[in-house]
Amino acid sequence: MKPVRISCLALAVAALAAPGASQSAGKDKLPQLYIDVATHDMAGMPGGGLGKAAMGLFGKGKVTYGMTRYPGLPGRYMDIALYTGANPAPEAAQAIPSGLRLGKSLPLLPPAPERQATYEGGGSIDGGIADGGDGTARILIYWGCGDSVGKGQPREIRISMKDGKADVSGSMPKGRQSPSKSISPGREYALWPNDRSGKAINDKASLVGEHQVSGPGVPESMRFAIEAAHDFMPAIDVASSGGGSAATKLQWKPVDQATGYFLNAIGQNGDALVMWSSAEMAEPGSGLIDYLPEATVAKWIKEKVLLAPQTTSCSIPAGIFGDGAGMTQMIAYGPEKHMTWPPRPAKAPASWQPEWGLRLRSKSTVMLPAGLGTAGGKGVEDAARPKADPKKLLKGLFGR
């Protein structure tokens, strides 16, 4: 029985960059503002080679709603969603500080019906695990930072195809998911970026300062300040060395504002798809490359699912990717800001409701494709690794 062909790159993107689950608007009419900010980076050529290639592929200097969710394109990103209870949402505006370098205010617009489907996200796995005939495929699961494979590893899942029917032995570990859901941006939300305004955010831009939202259904009191602790996080400055028959050593500088870290990697070893994560138990991790509340991060650090913010290194065990390397992804979780106005009184009755609410989330991510050893601009690249062409790499990753 021949091995089943596995489209490893497509599976890697699906597993490493899968967005978290989404939520729709609640039934109440309480105005809510959701702001997600992200700093993404990718190891590659010095001087922003990958970033420039990315802008060429996806539209020079333009961003769209939802890009905070998808790691891989270097830069700073922000998604804003305003809910006021109307459907479709009326146009609104958010006055912003000059440090954001996007003018005096941002227009918030509901998505056009044809645009809404693209905001929903999701993707397909090109190729899958079956090639239309009989065959077998294996998935090997490893976990934990260390130079060598831990006891009881790997966990193996074997898939056999015969006469169009699949027989599966073993089971995929049940992965954790973020309890802090992303917005599913239907027309009840007024969004930024949008078709009218989608300028890319400058690498030196800052959210710090006074913000105010105005428009139909928006209380006049919807104004707030963003402090430095909730600004864009720095890019992760990480260096990678080794690999193949030796452990892959990853070292990084502490990331300002980080509350914890998580890493996972995916690649191929012979006929097997190989997955690894930095957790100290079997954890695929695709659901953890997402925003996490600080309380969840603290809990999962204690449970040894995530790495503490003081951690500055982690090794991928030697030999799990054969003679090659896996595509590695890392996330630094940032703090969340929650507020309501006015603040809830100490002895508020059960019927009390604020005028409006705010949720702001932050994170920093980096991808290290196989063969590329540094990100953040200051690491020391492994000279033995082959250099990759950024345009070919991005086209392969995103199918463009």
Secondary structure as UniProt FT lines:
FT   HELIX           8..16
FT   STRAND          22..23
FT   STRAND          32..42
FT   TURN            46..48
FT   HELIX           49..58
FT   TURN            60..61
FT   TURN            65..68
FT   TURN            71..72
FT   STRAND          75..83
FT   STRAND          92..95
FT   HELIX           98..100
FT   STRAND          105..109
FT   HELIX           113..119
FT   STRAND          135..143
FT   TURN            151..152
FT   STRAND          155..162
FT   TURN            163..164
FT   STRAND          165..169
FT   STRAND          182..183
FT   TURN            187..188
FT   STRAND          189..192
FT   TURN            203..204
FT   STRAND          209..214
FT   TURN            216..217
FT   TURN            220..221
FT   STRAND          223..226
FT   HELIX           228..230
FT   STRAND          238..242
FT   TURN            244..245
FT   STRAND          248..252
FT   TURN            256..257
FT   STRAND          260..269
FT   TURN            270..271
FT   STRAND          272..277
FT   HELIX           286..288
FT   HELIX           294..302
FT   TURN            303..304
FT   TURN            309..310
FT   STRAND          313..316
FT   TURN            318..323
FT   STRAND          327..333
FT   STRAND          337..341
FT   TURN            346..347
FT   TURN            350..351
FT   STRAND          356..368
FT   TURN            370..371
FT   STRAND          374..375
FT   TURN            383..384
FT   HELIX           390..398
//
